[in-house]
Amino acid sequence: MAGGQERALRRRIASVQSTKKITRAMELIATTRVARARVRANAARPYAEKITGVIENLAAGGVGADNPLLATRDEIHKVGFVVITSDRGLAGAYNSAVIRTAERELMARRAEGQDYSLTLIGRKAIDYFRFRHYDIAASYTGISDTPRYDDAREVAVGVRRAFEAGELDEVLLVYQEFVSLGTQRVVMRRFLPLESVEVIAVAGEGDADVAALAELEPSPEAVLDSLLPRYVESRLFSALLDAAASEHANRQRAMKAATDNAEELMTKLSRAMNRARQDAITTEIMEIVGGAEALGGDIADVAEVLPTLFSTDPTDQFATP
């Protein structure tokens, strides 16, 4: 009985050791990828700053808000959701937190009598909303892990055209914002309509003081019409980069916790196996002593024979594997 328990514990320890190797490897990979994602986010920041700077120039030149991307609807009949999750799991509460936030807002809007449209990025969000029979307008996979600007453009163009055509009155963007390696938070921001040009200028980081003196051709309005779609794409690309960095950071923490739990479980199993081994040895000794007594042998003679029953030093039987 004890021998069978020992074999079962050995198999469990070997299984946990194998799992630990996998989680440790995934932790190291996630650590590398989150660093790479942060570098990409920093590399994309100058473009966002420059495009915001041009909008500051337009605000300084007194450009109006006639562009349809800036038009705020009086009544909201249909709201669009752009939800960014990952294609893979094993990232802790990363996906569930984003999905829960989006679904809560969607249900609140439906309670107000508003219709909805879902644009989903990532297999986890697609599987969740499809399983619950939500209407999905568009879905994208293979983007979340390493997003490209072309990916952001493809998604942004579809959402922008639906908004400009009047199919959507408002668009919300739901994703995880990367604050630091240890802190990520779910945010839900209005994606469309954009803020007024003046609000964008106040929130921007460009150099409006110098560029406000520049003359724009063919006209400030034409430049604004050409610029705002690029600004929409830039905002979505920034959100995708933030979401990618957040995904890898969450996976790194989840895999580290799994590795630590595997080590703790191996320690407990090793102790249990040592106890089972000790019980088996004790049982064998008692059986030998009992047999010697039954045959009328001398206990001292049995004690001299016992060391030869073990292939190694008996104390090694209790060593931790």
BALOBA-1460 file (C-alpha; in Angstrom, 3 decimals):
// residues 321
<rec num="1" residu="m" x="0.000" y="0.000" z="0.000"/>
<rec num="2" residu="a" x="2.743" y="2.433" z="1.018"/>
<rec num="3" residu="g" x="4.790" y="1.464" z="-2.033"/>
<rec num="4" residu="g" x="1.870" y="2.225" z="-4.331"/>
<rec num="5" residu="q" x="1.370" y="5.617" z="-2.694"/>
<rec num="6" residu="e" x="5.056" y="6.374" z="-3.151"/>
<rec num="7" residu="r" x="4.903" y="5.578" z="-6.857"/>
<rec num="8" residu="a" x="1.838" y="7.775" z="-7.288"/>
<rec num="9" residu="l" x="3.594" y="10.652" z="-5.524"/>
<rec num="10" residu="r" x="6.666" y="10.207" z="-7.703"/>
<rec num="11" residu="r" x="4.498" y="10.498" z="-10.817"/>
<rec num="12" residu="r" x="2.830" y="13.638" z="-9.468"/>
<rec num="13" residu="i" x="6.185" y="15.224" z="-8.641"/>
<rec num="14" residu="a" x="7.449" y="14.468" z="-12.154"/>
<rec num="15" residu="s" x="4.275" y="16.010" z="-13.617"/>
<rec num="16" residu="v" x="4.617" y="19.160" z="-11.492"/>
<rec num="17" residu="q" x="8.286" y="19.451" z="-12.461"/>
<rec num="18" residu="s" x="7.317" y="19.338" z="-16.127"/>
<rec num="19" residu="t" x="4.627" y="21.980" z="-15.597"/>
<rec num="20" residu="k" x="7.096" y="24.167" z="-13.740"/>
<rec num="21" residu="k" x="9.515" y="24.079" z="-16.674"/>
<rec num="22" residu="i" x="6.761" y="25.198" z="-19.024"/>
<rec num="23" residu="t" x="5.516" y="28.043" z="-16.815"/>
<rec num="24" residu="r" x="9.063" y="29.219" z="-16.184"/>
<rec num="25" residu="a" x="9.782" y="29.317" z="-19.914"/>
<rec num="26" residu="m" x="6.541" y="31.225" z="-20.562"/>
<rec num="27" residu="e" x="7.435" y="33.681" z="-17.806"/>
<rec num="28" residu="l" x="10.799" y="34.418" z="-19.421"/>
<rec num="29" residu="i" x="9.229" y="34.785" z="-22.858"/>
<rec num="30" residu="a" x="6.572" y="37.180" z="-21.530"/>
<rec num="31" residu="t" x="9.253" y="39.241" z="-19.778"/>
<rec num="32" residu="t" x="11.111" y="39.628" z="-23.059"/>
<rec num="33" residu="r" x="7.973" y="40.490" z="-24.996"/>
<rec num="34" residu="v" x="6.721" y="43.110" z="-22.556"/>
<rec num="35" residu="a" x="10.074" y="44.897" z="-22.815"/>
<rec num="36" residu="r" x="9.812" y="44.782" z="-26.600"/>
<rec num="37" residu="a" x="6.234" y="46.088" z="-26.488"/>
<rec num="38" residu="r" x="7.295" y="49.034" z="-24.335"/>
<rec num="39" residu="v" x="10.026" y="49.888" z="-26.836"/>
<rec num="40" residu="r" x="7.486" y="49.828" z="-29.677"/>
<rec num="41" residu="a" x="5.099" y="52.042" z="-27.716"/>
<rec num="42" residu="n" x="7.864" y="54.562" z="-27.071"/>
<rec num="43" residu="a" x="8.868" y="54.457" z="-30.739"/>
<rec num="44" residu="a" x="5.296" y="55.278" z="-31.816"/>
<rec num="45" residu="r" x="4.964" y="58.222" z="-29.423"/>
<rec num="46" residu="p" x="6.793" y="60.840" z="-31.581"/>
<rec num="47" residu="y" x="4.322" y="60.285" z="-34.430"/>
<rec num="48" residu="a" x="1.377" y="60.822" z="-32.090"/>
<rec num="49" residu="e" x="3.002" y="63.953" z="-30.693"/>
<rec num="50" residu="k" x="3.618" y="65.389" z="-34.155"/>
<rec num="51" residu="i" x="0.116" y="64.728" z="-35.414"/>
<rec num="52" residu="t" x="-1.282" y="66.288" z="-32.243"/>
<rec num="53" residu="g" x="1.020" y="69.256" z="-32.777"/>
<rec num="54" residu="v" x="-0.464" y="69.891" z="-36.210"/>
<rec num="55" residu="i" x="-3.947" y="69.825" z="-34.694"/>
<rec num="56" residu="e" x="-2.725" y="72.397" z="-32.198"/>
<rec num="57" residu="n" x="-1.691" y="74.563" z="-35.116"/>
<rec num="58" residu="l" x="-5.146" y="74.267" z="-36.616"/>
<rec num="59" residu="a" x="-6.700" y="75.214" z="-33.298"/>
<rec num="60" residu="a" x="-4.405" y="78.241" z="-33.112"/>
<rec num="61" residu="g" x="-5.570" y="79.167" z="-36.618"/>
<rec num="62" residu="g" x="-9.224" y="79.072" z="-35.581"/>
<rec num="63" residu="v" x="-10.346" y="76.118" z="-37.681"/>
<rec num="64" residu="g" x="-13.977" y="75.161" z="-37.046"/>
<rec num="65" residu="a" x="-15.476" y="71.825" z="-36.145"/>
<rec num="66" residu="d" x="-17.365" y="71.010" z="-39.361"/>
<rec num="67" residu="n" x="-15.642" y="67.665" z="-39.843"/>
<rec num="68" residu="p" x="-18.081" y="64.746" z="-39.330"/>
<rec num="69" residu="l" x="-15.577" y="63.016" z="-37.034"/>
<rec num="70" residu="l" x="-16.003" y="65.922" z="-34.600"/>
<rec num="71" residu="a" x="-19.798" y="66.097" z="-34.787"/>
<rec num="72" residu="t" x="-21.523" y="65.159" z="-31.538"/>
<rec num="73" residu="r" x="-24.969" y="63.616" z="-32.018"/>
<rec num="74" residu="d" x="-27.888" y="65.066" z="-30.091"/>
<rec num="75" residu="e" x="-29.340" y="61.617" z="-29.408"/>
<rec num="76" residu="i" x="-27.520" y="58.303" z="-29.133"/>
<rec num="77" residu="h" x="-29.462" y="55.534" z="-30.858"/>
<rec num="78" residu="k" x="-26.646" y="53.087" z="-31.544"/>
<rec num="79" residu="v" x="-23.295" y="52.829" z="-29.811"/>
<rec num="80" residu="g" x="-20.291" y="50.915" z="-31.102"/>
<rec num="81" residu="f" x="-17.796" y="49.055" z="-28.920"/>
<rec num="82" residu="v" x="-14.210" y="48.358" z="-29.926"/>
<rec num="83" residu="v" x="-13.002" y="45.714" z="-27.457"/>
<rec num="84" residu="i" x="-9.319" y="44.720" z="-27.412"/>
<rec num="85" residu="t" x="-8.370" y="41.371" z="-25.855"/>
<rec num="86" residu="s" x="-5.791" y="38.682" z="-26.627"/>
<rec num="87" residu="d" x="-5.819" y="35.595" z="-28.827"/>
<rec num="88" residu="r" x="-4.313" y="33.405" z="-26.093"/>
<rec num="89" residu="g" x="-5.070" y="32.766" z="-22.449"/>
<rec num="90" residu="l" x="-2.813" y="32.147" z="-19.447"/>
<rec num="91" residu="a" x="-2.697" y="35.887" z="-18.774"/>
<rec num="92" residu="g" x="-4.454" y="36.071" z="-15.424"/>
<rec num="93" residu="a" x="-7.485" y="38.365" z="-15.329"/>
<rec num="94" residu="y" x="-6.392" y="40.359" z="-18.389"/>
<rec num="95" residu="n" x="-9.138" y="39.237" z="-20.767"/>
<rec num="96" residu="s" x="-11.930" y="38.796" z="-18.226"/>
<rec num="97" residu="a" x="-11.469" y="42.319" z="-16.842"/>
<rec num="98" residu="v" x="-11.771" y="43.917" z="-20.286"/>
<rec num="99" residu="i" x="-14.724" y="41.761" z="-21.326"/>
<rec num="100" residu="r" x="-16.541" y="42.359" z="-18.041"/>
<rec num="101" residu="t" x="-16.166" y="46.140" z="-18.383"/>
<rec num="102" residu="a" x="-17.403" y="46.137" z="-21.979"/>
<rec num="103" residu="e" x="-20.374" y="43.867" z="-21.233"/>
<rec num="104" residu="r" x="-21.408" y="45.920" z="-18.213"/>
<rec num="105" residu="e" x="-21.504" y="49.109" z="-20.282"/>
<rec num="106" residu="l" x="-23.256" y="47.333" z="-23.158"/>
<rec num="107" residu="m" x="-26.005" y="46.094" z="-20.854"/>
<rec num="108" residu="a" x="-26.379" y="49.568" z="-19.353"/>
<rec num="109" residu="r" x="-26.793" y="51.096" z="-22.824"/>
<rec num="110" residu="r" x="-29.331" y="48.465" z="-23.800"/>
<rec num="111" residu="a" x="-31.275" y="49.229" z="-20.633"/>
<rec num="112" residu="e" x="-31.465" y="52.827" z="-21.868"/>
<rec num="113" residu="g" x="-32.958" y="51.656" z="-25.158"/>
<rec num="114" residu="q" x="-29.810" y="52.033" z="-27.262"/>
<rec num="115" residu="d" x="-28.692" y="49.520" z="-29.848"/>
<rec num="116" residu="y" x="-25.100" y="48.292" z="-30.035"/>
<rec num="117" residu="s" x="-22.430" y="47.161" z="-32.468"/>
<rec num="118" residu="l" x="-19.396" y="45.077" z="-31.482"/>
<rec num="119" residu="t" x="-15.977" y="45.283" z="-33.112"/>
<rec num="120" residu="l" x="-13.858" y="42.665" z="-31.390"/>
<rec num="121" residu="i" x="-10.077" y="42.290" z="-31.477"/>
<rec num="122" residu="g" x="-8.729" y="39.049" z="-30.026"/>
<rec num="123" residu="r" x="-10.051" y="35.499" z="-29.982"/>
<rec num="124" residu="k" x="-11.001" y="35.623" z="-26.291"/>
<rec num="125" residu="a" x="-13.530" y="38.424" z="-26.784"/>
<rec num="126" residu="i" x="-14.835" y="36.802" z="-29.968"/>
<rec num="127" residu="d" x="-15.412" y="33.457" z="-28.264"/>
<rec num="128" residu="y" x="-17.051" y="35.073" z="-25.237"/>
<rec num="129" residu="f" x="-19.559" y="37.273" z="-27.058"/>
<rec num="130" residu="r" x="-20.266" y="34.670" z="-29.743"/>
<rec num="131" residu="f" x="-21.023" y="32.016" z="-27.139"/>
<rec num="132" residu="r" x="-23.543" y="34.394" z="-25.528"/>
<rec num="133" residu="h" x="-25.157" y="35.145" z="-28.898"/>
<rec num="134" residu="y" x="-24.281" y="38.842" z="-29.110"/>
<rec num="135" residu="d" x="-24.361" y="40.443" z="-32.551"/>
<rec num="136" residu="i" x="-20.773" y="40.917" z="-33.753"/>
<rec num="137" residu="a" x="-20.274" y="43.458" z="-36.527"/>
<rec num="138" residu="a" x="-16.569" y="42.748" z="-37.107"/>
<rec num="139" residu="s" x="-13.890" y="40.573" z="-35.564"/>
<rec num="140" residu="y" x="-10.101" y="40.451" z="-35.923"/>
<rec num="141" residu="t" x="-7.517" y="37.901" z="-34.798"/>
<rec num="142" residu="g" x="-3.746" y="37.749" z="-35.032"/>
<rec num="143" residu="i" x="-3.402" y="41.426" z="-34.112"/>
<rec num="144" residu="s" x="-3.163" y="41.659" z="-30.345"/>
<rec num="145" residu="d" x="0.207" y="39.989" z="-29.774"/>
<rec num="146" residu="t" x="2.308" y="42.201" z="-32.073"/>
<rec num="147" residu="p" x="0.072" y="44.934" z="-33.531"/>
<rec num="148" residu="r" x="1.088" y="46.793" z="-36.677"/>
<rec num="149" residu="y" x="-0.041" y="50.184" z="-37.874"/>
<rec num="150" residu="d" x="-1.717" y="48.569" z="-40.891"/>
<rec num="151" residu="d" x="-3.811" y="46.505" z="-38.472"/>
<rec num="152" residu="a" x="-4.903" y="49.632" z="-36.633"/>
<rec num="153" residu="r" x="-5.748" y="51.305" z="-39.944"/>
<rec num="154" residu="e" x="-7.902" y="48.376" z="-41.061"/>
<rec num="155" residu="v" x="-9.947" y="48.408" z="-37.858"/>
<rec num="156" residu="a" x="-10.158" y="52.197" z="-37.660"/>
<rec num="157" residu="v" x="-11.335" y="52.591" z="-41.252"/>
<rec num="158" residu="g" x="-14.265" y="50.220" z="-40.722"/>
<rec num="159" residu="v" x="-15.369" y="51.932" z="-37.525"/>
<rec num="160" residu="r" x="-14.843" y="55.436" z="-38.947"/>
<rec num="161" residu="r" x="-16.887" y="54.758" z="-42.073"/>
<rec num="162" residu="a" x="-19.765" y="53.374" z="-40.013"/>
<rec num="163" residu="f" x="-19.693" y="56.511" z="-37.857"/>
<rec num="164" residu="e" x="-19.499" y="58.898" z="-40.808"/>
<rec num="165" residu="a" x="-22.389" y="57.076" z="-42.505"/>
<rec num="166" residu="g" x="-24.571" y="57.599" z="-39.451"/>
<rec num="167" residu="e" x="-24.764" y="53.907" z="-38.601"/>
<rec num="168" residu="l" x="-23.154" y="54.637" z="-35.220"/>
<rec num="169" residu="d" x="-23.762" y="57.674" z="-33.031"/>
<rec num="170" residu="e" x="-20.924" y="56.995" z="-30.616"/>
<rec num="171" residu="v" x="-17.977" y="54.597" z="-30.419"/>
<rec num="172" residu="l" x="-16.331" y="53.450" z="-27.183"/>
<rec num="173" residu="l" x="-12.875" y="51.898" z="-26.927"/>
<rec num="174" residu="v" x="-12.293" y="49.298" z="-24.187"/>
<rec num="175" residu="y" x="-8.810" y="47.957" z="-23.458"/>
<rec num="176" residu="q" x="-6.133" y="47.672" z="-20.780"/>
<rec num="177" residu="e" x="-3.848" y="50.654" z="-20.416"/>
<rec num="178" residu="f" x="-0.217" y="49.952" z="-19.571"/>
<rec num="179" residu="v" x="0.873" y="52.153" z="-16.658"/>
<rec num="180" residu="s" x="3.934" y="50.252" z="-15.473"/>
<rec num="181" residu="l" x="5.220" y="46.699" z="-15.354"/>
<rec num="182" residu="g" x="3.276" y="46.108" z="-12.143"/>
<rec num="183" residu="t" x="0.184" y="48.195" z="-12.921"/>
<rec num="184" residu="q" x="-2.308" y="47.912" z="-15.763"/>
<rec num="185" residu="r" x="-5.862" y="49.190" z="-15.669"/>
<rec num="186" residu="v" x="-8.958" y="48.702" z="-17.789"/>
<rec num="187" residu="v" x="-10.090" y="51.920" z="-19.450"/>
<rec num="188" residu="m" x="-13.162" y="52.764" z="-21.501"/>
<rec num="189" residu="r" x="-12.805" y="55.916" z="-23.555"/>
<rec num="190" residu="r" x="-14.869" y="57.644" z="-26.185"/>
<rec num="191" residu="f" x="-13.288" y="56.890" z="-29.526"/>
<rec num="192" residu="l" x="-15.737" y="58.700" z="-31.807"/>
<rec num="193" residu="p" x="-16.748" y="61.456" z="-32.109"/>
<rec num="194" residu="l" x="-13.373" y="62.992" z="-31.409"/>
<rec num="195" residu="e" x="-12.990" y="65.817" z="-28.973"/>
<rec num="196" residu="s" x="-13.148" y="69.297" z="-30.421"/>
<rec num="197" residu="v" x="-9.967" y="70.611" z="-32.003"/>
<rec num="198" residu="e" x="-9.453" y="72.906" z="-29.055"/>
<rec num="199" residu="v" x="-9.699" y="70.050" z="-26.545"/>
<rec num="200" residu="i" x="-7.240" y="67.963" z="-28.558"/>
<rec num="201" residu="a" x="-4.871" y="70.878" z="-28.620"/>
<rec num="202" residu="v" x="-5.038" y="71.366" z="-24.859"/>
<rec num="203" residu="a" x="-4.368" y="67.647" z="-24.269"/>
<rec num="204" residu="g" x="-1.600" y="67.426" z="-26.878"/>
<rec num="205" residu="e" x="2.129" y="67.657" z="-26.537"/>
<rec num="206" residu="g" x="3.106" y="69.337" z="-29.803"/>
<rec num="207" residu="d" x="4.812" y="72.671" z="-30.320"/>
<rec num="208" residu="a" x="1.994" y="74.994" z="-31.276"/>
<rec num="209" residu="d" x="3.744" y="78.273" z="-30.406"/>
<rec num="210" residu="v" x="6.185" y="77.970" z="-33.276"/>
<rec num="211" residu="a" x="4.021" y="76.213" z="-35.849"/>
<rec num="212" residu="a" x="1.018" y="78.508" z="-35.369"/>
<rec num="213" residu="l" x="2.825" y="81.036" z="-37.577"/>
<rec num="214" residu="a" x="2.956" y="78.565" z="-40.482"/>
<rec num="215" residu="e" x="0.647" y="78.819" z="-43.495"/>
<rec num="216" residu="l" x="-1.228" y="75.673" z="-44.466"/>
<rec num="217" residu="e" x="-2.100" y="74.752" z="-48.048"/>
<rec num="218" residu="p" x="-4.448" y="74.225" z="-49.714"/>
<rec num="219" residu="s" x="-6.385" y="75.339" z="-46.608"/>
<rec num="220" residu="p" x="-6.533" y="74.607" z="-42.871"/>
<rec num="221" residu="e" x="-9.905" y="72.896" z="-43.362"/>
<rec num="222" residu="a" x="-8.519" y="70.572" z="-46.054"/>
<rec num="223" residu="v" x="-5.544" y="69.704" z="-43.876"/>
<rec num="224" residu="l" x="-7.876" y="68.951" z="-40.982"/>
<rec num="225" residu="d" x="-10.063" y="66.710" z="-43.160"/>
<rec num="226" residu="s" x="-6.985" y="64.748" z="-44.193"/>
<rec num="227" residu="l" x="-5.434" y="64.696" z="-40.740"/>
<rec num="228" residu="l" x="-8.302" y="63.560" z="-38.514"/>
<rec num="229" residu="p" x="-8.600" y="60.039" z="-40.023"/>
<rec num="230" residu="r" x="-4.864" y="59.603" z="-39.365"/>
<rec num="231" residu="y" x="-5.435" y="60.827" z="-35.836"/>
<rec num="232" residu="v" x="-8.149" y="58.177" z="-35.366"/>
<rec num="233" residu="e" x="-5.761" y="55.478" z="-36.600"/>
<rec num="234" residu="s" x="-3.007" y="56.779" z="-34.334"/>
<rec num="235" residu="r" x="-5.244" y="56.612" z="-31.270"/>
<rec num="236" residu="l" x="-6.266" y="53.037" z="-32.025"/>
<rec num="237" residu="f" x="-2.672" y="52.003" z="-32.717"/>
<rec num="238" residu="s" x="-1.610" y="53.479" z="-29.393"/>
<rec num="239" residu="a" x="-4.372" y="51.516" z="-27.652"/>
<rec num="240" residu="l" x="-3.262" y="48.305" z="-29.384"/>
<rec num="241" residu="l" x="0.322" y="48.823" z="-28.247"/>
<rec num="242" residu="d" x="-0.832" y="49.496" z="-24.697"/>
<rec num="243" residu="a" x="-3.003" y="46.384" z="-24.759"/>
<rec num="244" residu="a" x="-0.134" y="44.236" z="-26.070"/>
<rec num="245" residu="a" x="2.208" y="45.435" z="-23.330"/>
<rec num="246" residu="s" x="-0.513" y="44.858" z="-20.717"/>
<rec num="247" residu="e" x="-1.154" y="41.339" z="-22.012"/>
<rec num="248" residu="h" x="2.500" y="40.343" z="-21.741"/>
<rec num="249" residu="a" x="2.833" y="41.938" z="-18.298"/>
<rec num="250" residu="n" x="-0.238" y="40.055" z="-17.041"/>
<rec num="251" residu="r" x="1.056" y="36.797" z="-18.518"/>
<rec num="252" residu="q" x="4.467" y="37.319" z="-16.914"/>
<rec num="253" residu="r" x="2.870" y="37.745" z="-13.487"/>
<rec num="254" residu="a" x="0.512" y="34.808" z="-13.979"/>
<rec num="255" residu="m" x="3.329" y="32.481" z="-15.064"/>
<rec num="256" residu="k" x="5.539" y="33.611" z="-12.177"/>
<rec num="257" residu="a" x="2.727" y="32.815" z="-9.748"/>
<rec num="258" residu="a" x="2.247" y="29.410" z="-11.412"/>
<rec num="259" residu="t" x="5.968" y="28.679" z="-11.139"/>
<rec num="260" residu="d" x="6.017" y="29.626" z="-7.456"/>
<rec num="261" residu="n" x="2.952" y="27.470" z="-6.809"/>
<rec num="262" residu="a" x="4.615" y="24.539" z="-8.583"/>
<rec num="263" residu="e" x="7.685" y="24.850" z="-6.369"/>
<rec num="264" residu="e" x="5.527" y="24.942" z="-3.246"/>
<rec num="265" residu="l" x="3.515" y="21.930" z="-4.413"/>
<rec num="266" residu="m" x="6.704" y="19.976" z="-5.169"/>
<rec num="267" residu="t" x="7.925" y="20.634" z="-1.632"/>
<rec num="268" residu="k" x="4.669" y="19.337" z="-0.130"/>
<rec num="269" residu="l" x="4.628" y="16.281" z="-2.370"/>
<rec num="270" residu="s" x="8.267" y="15.495" z="-1.574"/>
<rec num="271" residu="r" x="7.519" y="15.579" z="2.130"/>
<rec num="272" residu="a" x="4.488" y="13.340" z="1.636"/>
<rec num="273" residu="m" x="6.575" y="10.905" z="-0.428"/>
<rec num="274" residu="n" x="9.299" y="10.824" z="2.238"/>
<rec num="275" residu="r" x="6.684" y="9.996" z="4.875"/>
<rec num="276" residu="a" x="5.279" y="7.231" z="2.684"/>
<rec num="277" residu="r" x="8.782" y="5.857" z="2.119"/>
<rec num="278" residu="q" x="9.486" y="5.939" z="5.847"/>
<rec num="279" residu="d" x="6.215" y="4.108" z="6.541"/>
<rec num="280" residu="a" x="7.131" y="1.447" z="3.979"/>
<rec num="281" residu="i" x="10.578" y="0.913" z="5.496"/>
<rec num="282" residu="t" x="9.165" y="0.798" z="9.018"/>
<rec num="283" residu="t" x="6.577" y="-1.744" z="7.925"/>
<rec num="284" residu="e" x="9.255" y="-3.954" z="6.356"/>
<rec num="285" residu="i" x="11.399" y="-3.796" z="9.501"/>
<rec num="286" residu="m" x="8.432" y="-4.714" z="11.688"/>
<rec num="287" residu="e" x="7.619" y="-7.632" z="9.416"/>
<rec num="288" residu="i" x="11.235" y="-8.911" z="9.596"/>
<rec num="289" residu="v" x="11.353" y="-8.567" z="13.378"/>
<rec num="290" residu="g" x="7.988" y="-10.244" z="13.744"/>
<rec num="291" residu="g" x="9.077" y="-13.105" z="11.494"/>
<rec num="292" residu="a" x="12.286" y="-13.575" z="13.479"/>
<rec num="293" residu="e" x="10.381" y="-13.703" z="16.755"/>
<rec num="294" residu="a" x="7.932" y="-16.219" z="15.312"/>
<rec num="295" residu="l" x="10.811" y="-18.459" z="14.267"/>
<rec num="296" residu="g" x="12.462" y="-18.113" z="17.676"/>
<rec num="297" residu="g" x="15.437" y="-16.172" z="16.322"/>
<rec num="298" residu="d" x="17.566" y="-13.661" z="18.180"/>
<rec num="299" residu="i" x="16.655" y="-10.001" z="17.703"/>
<rec num="300" residu="a" x="20.354" y="-9.111" z="17.843"/>
<rec num="301" residu="d" x="20.999" y="-11.331" z="14.840"/>
<rec num="302" residu="v" x="18.184" y="-9.584" z="12.970"/>
<rec num="303" residu="a" x="19.687" y="-6.150" z="13.763"/>
<rec num="304" residu="e" x="22.989" y="-7.281" z="12.227"/>
<rec num="305" residu="v" x="21.213" y="-8.402" z="9.037"/>
<rec num="306" residu="l" x="19.080" y="-5.275" z="8.574"/>
<rec num="307" residu="p" x="21.812" y="-3.045" z="7.011"/>
<rec num="308" residu="t" x="22.330" y="-5.591" z="4.246"/>
<rec num="309" residu="l" x="18.675" y="-5.298" z="3.203"/>
<rec num="310" residu="f" x="19.311" y="-1.826" z="1.757"/>
<rec num="311" residu="s" x="21.380" y="-1.178" z="-1.330"/>
<rec num="312" residu="t" x="22.471" y="2.160" z="0.129"/>
<rec num="313" residu="d" x="22.773" y="3.783" z="3.514"/>
<rec num="314" residu="p" x="19.328" y="3.624" z="5.212"/>
<rec num="315" residu="t" x="19.489" y="7.354" z="5.948"/>
<rec num="316" residu="d" x="19.466" y="8.051" z="2.217"/>
<rec num="317" residu="q" x="15.945" y="6.639" z="2.035"/>
<rec num="318" residu="f" x="14.619" y="9.839" z="3.574"/>
<rec num="319" residu="a" x="16.453" y="12.273" z="1.350"/>
<rec num="320" residu="t" x="14.369" y="14.731" z="-0.617"/>
<rec num="321" residu="p" x="14.403" y="13.850" z="-4.333"/>
